[in-house]
Amino acid sequence: MPTLPWTVPNPPPPHGTAFVMASRFEVRTLKDVPRFFLRSLAAWKQVRSAPGAYGASLIAQPARRVFYTLSAWQDRDALYAYARTEPHRGIMTSLRSTMRASTFTFWEVDTTGLPITWDDARRRLTEQARTDAAGDA
């Protein structure tokens, strides 16, 4: 299971809040895995210099066709600015057809709570997936 460990592009202030996003992506086929993984590395490179990024990590489970991201930001605007900037914007568009499922969850934490644990992020993603499924029913 390749993991890119928590990286801190911009140290957070000692007293403040961070806007956190966790995501889970599942691609349709094993043939989609290399493309998704390579594109995620480009987004990883971008986040390492993104304004307002306090930290990020990635877990890839290629055999399961699943990828997880976890990031903390100065605020919602910093996250959305990153998402709208190339190469991330183009990556999202180009990978849409390969996606089987995706889940996103967002919350705020005190900056002293960084880095976020993967256990916490996965628990929140599982809860969000349940909520999303209930809404679709």
C-alpha positions in Angstrom: 0.0 0.0 0.0 2.0 3.1 -1.2 1.5 6.0 1.2 2.8 9.5 0.8 3.3 10.7 4.4 1.9 13.9 5.8 3.8 16.7 4.3 3.6 20.3 5.5 3.9 22.9 2.7 3.1 25.9 4.9 3.3 25.6 8.7 0.0 26.4 10.3 -0.3 29.1 12.9 0.0 27.8 16.5 -3.5 29.2 17.3 -6.2 28.9 14.7 -8.4 26.5 12.7 -7.7 24.4 9.6 -10.2 23.3 7.0 -9.8 19.6 6.4 -10.8 17.5 3.4 -10.6 13.7 3.1 -11.5 11.9 -0.1 -11.9 8.3 -1.3 -11.7 7.6 -5.0 -12.4 4.2 -6.6 -11.5 3.8 -10.3 -13.6 1.5 -12.6 -10.9 -1.0 -13.7 -7.4 -2.1 -12.8 -6.3 -0.6 -16.2 -7.3 2.8 -14.8 -5.0 2.6 -11.8 -1.7 3.6 -13.4 -3.2 6.7 -15.0 -5.0 7.7 -11.8 -1.9 7.2 -9.7 0.4 9.2 -12.1 -2.1 12.0 -12.2 -2.4 12.0 -8.4 1.4 12.5 -8.2 1.0 15.6 -10.3 -1.6 16.9 -7.9 0.6 16.0 -5.0 3.4 18.0 -6.4 1.1 21.0 -6.8 -0.2 20.8 -3.2 3.3 20.9 -1.9 3.6 24.5 -3.1 -0.1 25.5 -2.8 -0.8 28.7 -0.9 -2.7 28.0 2.3 -2.0 24.2 2.3 -1.1 23.2 5.9 -0.6 19.5 5.2 -1.5 16.6 2.9 -1.1 12.8 2.6 -2.1 10.1 0.1 -2.8 6.4 0.4 -2.9 4.3 -2.8 -4.4 0.8 -2.7 -3.8 -0.2 -6.4 -5.0 -3.8 -6.1 -8.3 -2.5 -4.7 -8.5 0.4 -7.3 -8.8 2.8 -4.3 -7.0 6.1 -3.5 -7.4 8.2 -0.4 -6.4 11.9 0.0 -6.2 13.9 3.2 -5.4 17.6 3.4 -5.6 20.6 5.7 -6.0 24.1 4.5 -6.0 27.7 5.9 -9.6 27.9 4.9 -12.2 26.7 2.4 -11.2 29.3 -0.1 -7.5 28.1 -0.1 -8.7 24.5 -0.9 -11.1 25.7 -3.6 -8.4 27.9 -5.2 -6.1 24.8 -5.3 -8.8 22.7 -6.9 -9.5 25.4 -9.6 -5.8 25.8 -10.5 -3.9 23.7 -13.1 -2.9 21.0 -13.1 -5.5 19.9 -10.5 -8.4 21.3 -12.5 -7.4 19.4 -15.6 -6.7 16.3 -13.7 -10.3 16.2 -12.2 -11.8 16.7 -15.7 -9.6 14.1 -17.4 -10.2 11.4 -14.8 -14.0 11.7 -14.5 -14.7 8.9 -16.9 -12.4 6.5 -15.0 -14.2 7.0 -11.7 -16.5 4.3 -10.2 -17.2 6.1 -7.0 -15.9 9.0 -4.9 -16.6 10.3 -1.4 -15.6 13.7 0.1 -15.9 14.9 3.6 -14.9 18.2 5.2 -14.5 19.5 8.7 -12.6 22.0 10.8 -10.0 21.4 13.5 -7.8 23.4 15.7 -4.3 23.7 14.1 -2.9 22.0 17.2 -4.8 18.9 16.1 -2.7 18.5 12.9 -1.7 16.2 11.4 -5.0 14.5 11.1 -4.9 10.7 11.6 -5.9 8.3 8.9 -8.1 6.5 11.4 -10.1 9.7 11.9 -10.3 10.5 8.2 -11.4 7.0 7.2 -14.1 7.0 10.0 -15.4 10.3 8.6 -15.3 9.0 5.0 -17.3 5.9 6.0 -19.9 8.1 7.8 -20.1 10.4 4.8 -20.6 7.4 2.4 -23.4 6.2 4.5 -25.0 9.6 4.5 -24.6 9.9 0.8 -26.1 6.4 0.2 -29.1 7.3 2.4 -29.7 10.4 0.4 -29.7 8.5 -2.8 -32.2 6.0 -1.5 
